[in-house]
Amino acid sequence: MLRKEGVSALVLEREADVAASWRRRYDSLHLHTVRSLSSLPGMRLPRTLGRFVSRDAFVEYLERYAAAHRIAVEPGTRVTRIDRAEAGLHVRTDAGDVDAATVVVATGHQHTPALPDWPGRDGYTGRLLHSNDYRNAAPFAGMRVLVAGTGNSGADIAVELAGAGAGQVWVAMRRPPQIIPRQRFGVPAQLLGVALRHAPAAAADPLVRVARRALVGDLRSLGLPAPSEGLLAQNRRTGAVPLLDVGFVAALRAGRFRLVAAVQSFDAAAVRLADGTTVTPDAVIACTGFATGLGGLVGHLGVLDPLGRPLVHAAAGRPSVPGLWFTGFRTPISGALRELRTEAPGLARAIRAGP
């Protein structure tokens, strides 16, 4: 989009390849947003990839995208800090410093794995890993596994483990997730998210609750009550997205895994839960989300909110530090990839227009 506006751009990439963060995700990952609403501007995802695109296919798409648009990428260049300069911004990297009139930070809201500092964690005698390091269920065959977290990654991994030979699977839940089927009767849930993207939460959330009861049912007897906060209200307050169900509820009903209370602490081989009970898993997979990791990069510039998110996003407002822009840090219920596609043209125009 910048090239379309006549602005040259250099992408500084800390890894050796384009789409490095996607390459690290678990093998069975598919987009939960539909193909037609997940393309980046200027190149559509091919219909042959199906409605919900696989991880590997999306990586290949990003490679083709960078090549087709002749995007200048400087790999192996980790940006460590951005400072004000007399004529713009000074960017420090481990491969040398760069001065630029404009910098767009696009490191993403799922940048730094967030592993809770559970008491006793370092003394746990089993295997502890973050979902960012999980690839597939093969290493966990026959093992007792505790999945900590009921977001989309936690749900996907729990279902995969339960169906691929894990000896016992527990899913630790801190708070009830917002569950919506990924699609029902051929209609993707994302279309509902697009329709409600800008609706008042007070008006839309009661409708979402009715839809959830009709589509998901009452799961209280299985230990899964309905959330106390509305879906849109929670999304706008914290950025949390709903659990788009592709088998989690069915597996729970079939007894293939068991819901337990949130992880409270570790004691050698045991994991103590918030309700006072304990389990003794062979492995714990922490599906506990990510942080933006922006503190060391731009935290000293006063451009972040208390959760580490940019105060001004894309072209929605003028940046407090001239020339410093952010994109890719929103997680609306309409889909993050769709958000990127819609905001990129406006951001490019704002950069071309200058201060």
N, C-alpha and C positions, 0 to 999 in steps of 0.2 A: 504494500500500500504506500510506503514511503517512496519507492521508485516511481509509482504511478503519479505521485505528486512532484516528481523531479528532485527528490532528496536522496542522496546516497547514504548508505548505512552499512556499518560493520557489526557483525554479531560476534561477541566474545563468548565462547563456550568452554566451560571448565573441563568437560570430558573430551574424549578423542573422537566421538561420533555425534552426529545429529540424532536427536530423540533418545539420548542416553537414559533419561529417567524412565521412559516407557520400556526400554529394554530390560530394566531391572525388575519390573513388575512380574507377578506370578504367571506361570505359563498359560493357565486357562483363562486369563483375564479377557473379557470382552467389554466394549463400551456399553454403558447402560443407557446411553442416548442414541437415538436412531441415526443411521448413516446420513440421511438427507439433511439432518440438522447438526452434523458434526464436522462438516468440511470447513477448511480454512478458506479465506477469500482468494478467488482466482484459480481454484482447482477443486473439482468435486471428487468425492470418494466414489469409485466405480460401483455400479449396481451389483456387479459380480461378487462383491465382498459380503453381501447379505445385509439384513436389516441392522444387526448389532455386530459391529466390526471387531475382529479379534485383535489382540495385542500385536502379534507379528505383522498382520496386514496393516495396522495403523503405523507401525514403525516404517514399513516399506513406503507407505504413502508420504510420510514426512520426509523421507530421503528423496523421493521423486519430486516433492514440492520444492525443497531447497535447490535441487538441480534445475528444475524447469524454470524457476524464477531467478536463477543465477544469483542466489543470495550469498554474499561474501561472509564466510564463517571462518573465524580464527580458532581452531580447536586447541585444547590443552591450555587454555588461558583462564585461570581462576581470578575473578575480581574480588578483592579483599576489602576495599573501602572507596567511598566516593566523597569528595570534598568540594566545597566551593572554590572557584578560582577567579582570577581577575577577568578572564574572558570566557566564562562558562563554568565547566566542571572538570575536576581533576580525578581521574580514575586510576586507582592503584591495582595492579595485577601482579601475580607471581612471575609474569613473563616480561615485566616492564610497565611503566606508567603511560597513560594515554590522556590527552587533553581533548575535550569535545565541547561544542556549543550546546549539544543536546544529548541526554542519556535517557534511554528507556529501560527501566528495570523490569524484566520479564522472567524472573526465576521461578515463579509459580507458588501457589498457596500450599502445595504438597512438596516442600523443599527439604525440610529437615525432619527425619523421623523423631517422633515424640515418645520417649520411653519413660513412664512414670518412675520416680525415685521411691519405689516401694521399700519400706523398711525390711532389711534382711535380704534384699535382692542379690547383693554380691555374694552371699553365702549359699545361694540356691544350688543344690547338687544336681539338678536336672539341666536340661537344655533350655535356655531362654533366648528368644529372638524376636525382633520386630517383624511385622508383616512385610516390610520393605525387603527383608532377607529371605522370605519364604518363596520357593519356586514351585513345588508340587508336593503331593502327598506321599510320594514313594519313600522318603527317609523315615516316615512316621508309621509305617505299616506295623500293626500289632502293638503300638504304643498307646499309653494313656496321655491325651493331649488336652490342655486347657487353652481355649481361645478367649483372650481377654478383649472384649469389645464387640458391639453389635451394629457397627456400621456396615457399609457395603463390602469392604474387604473381609471383615470378620465373618459376615454371613456367607460369603462365597467360600472362604477357606474352611469354615466349619462343615458346610455341606460337602465339599470335596473330600475332607478327611473322613467324614462319616461314611461316605460311599466308596472309599478306596482302601478300606482295611485297617483303619486305626482301631485299636482295641477298645477305647473308650474316649468319648469326646464330651467335654463340658464347655459351655459358653458362659462366661462371666459377664453379667449385665449391670452397668452402673445406673443407667436409666432406660426406660422403655424406648425403643426406636420408633420413629415415624415410618410405618410400613405401608407401601403401596405396591401392588403387582407391577412388574416392569411393563407388561401389556396385558390387556384383557379383551377378549373377543376381537383380537387383531388390532386394537387401538393402543398405541404406546402411551404410557403415563406421562411422558415428556410433553405431549400435546396439552395435557391439563396444566402442566407447569408453565408452558408458554402463555396459555390463556389467563392464568392467574398471576403472572410475573409482576404486574404493577397494581394488582387489586388490593384494597384495604384488607389487612389481616383480620380485622374484626368481622368483616362480612364474609370473607372467603374461608376462614378456618372452620366455622360450623359446617359448611358444605363438604369440606375435606373429611371431617369426622364422620359424616353420614356415609360418604363414599367408602371410607375405610371399613366401617362396620359391615357394609354390604359386600365389599370385595374380599376382605380378609377374615371377617368374622370375629367372634369373641374368643380370645385366647387366654383369658384370665385363669382358667383351670389348668393351663399348661405353664403358668408362671409368667405370663406376658400380658400385663395390663395395658390399657391404652395410655398414651402420653398425656400428662396433665396440661402441657402447653401446646398451642396450635402449631401446625406445620409451618405456616408462613411467619408467624411471630417468632418462632425459634430460629428459622433460617435467617431472618433479618437481624436478629440479636446476636447470633453466634456464627452464622455462616454454615451451620450444619445442614446437610442435605438428607432427604429421606432414604430409607433402605428400600431399594427397588428390588422386589422379591422375585427370584428366579428358582425357588426351590427351598428356601429357608423354612417357610411356614409348613410346607408339606413334610419336610424332614423332621421338624419339631413334633408335628402331629403323629408321625410314624414312630417316634421314640428313638430316632437314630442318634440324637445327642440330647443332653440335658442342660437346661438353663440353671445357673447358680448365681449367687450374689457376687457383687464386685470384689475384685482382688483387694485385700487390705495389707497383707504383709507376707513375707516368706520366712520359713523356719526350716533350714536344711532342705529336706526333700518335700516338706509339706508347704502348702499354700493356704494361708488363713483368709477366709472370706469375710465380707462386711457383716454377715449375720451370725458370726461366731463359729461357723462350721469350718472344716478343713477338707481339702482334697490332696492327693499325692500324685500329681501328674509326672510323667517322664519328661514332658516338654511343655513349655508355655509359649504361646505365640501371641505377642502383644499387638493387637490391632487397635492401637491407641492414637492413631492419627499422626498428623504432621504439623510443624510450625513453619512460618514463612522464612525464618532464618535471616531476617532483614536487619536485626539489631546491630550487628557488627558492621554491616555494610553502610547503613544510612541512619542508624538510630540517633547519632549525635546531631543530626540536622533538624530534629523536631518534626518529622514528616510522618510519624507512625502513631497509631492509636494504642491504648493499653494492651491490646491483643497482638500487637506487632503488625497490624495491617496498615496499608497506606491510607492517609487521611483523604487524599485526593486521588481518584482513580480514572485512568484513561483521559478522555477529554471532558469529563463531567465538571471540571472546575480548573481554575488556573493554579499551577503548583506554587507553593510558598517558596520553594527554591527554584528560581528561573532555570528552565531547561531540563528539570528533572521530572520525568513522567513514570507512571507505573501501569502495567497491564497484566491481566491474568491472575488477579488476586480476589476476584469475586466468585462466589459459588451459588448462583441463583438456582431456584427450582426449575428454571427453564433450560438448564444445562450450561456448564462452563465453556464448552467448545463453541456452542452457539453464541455465547456472550463475546468470546474472542472475535468471532467473525463479524458481529454487528458493531463492535466498538473500534476495530482496527482502522476502518476508513476515516472515521471522525478524528481519531488520534493523529493519523497521518496529516490530515488537513490542519489540525491545530499546530502541529510541529512546523509545517511549511509556513503557516502564518506568522510564527515567531512570537516573541513576548508581546 
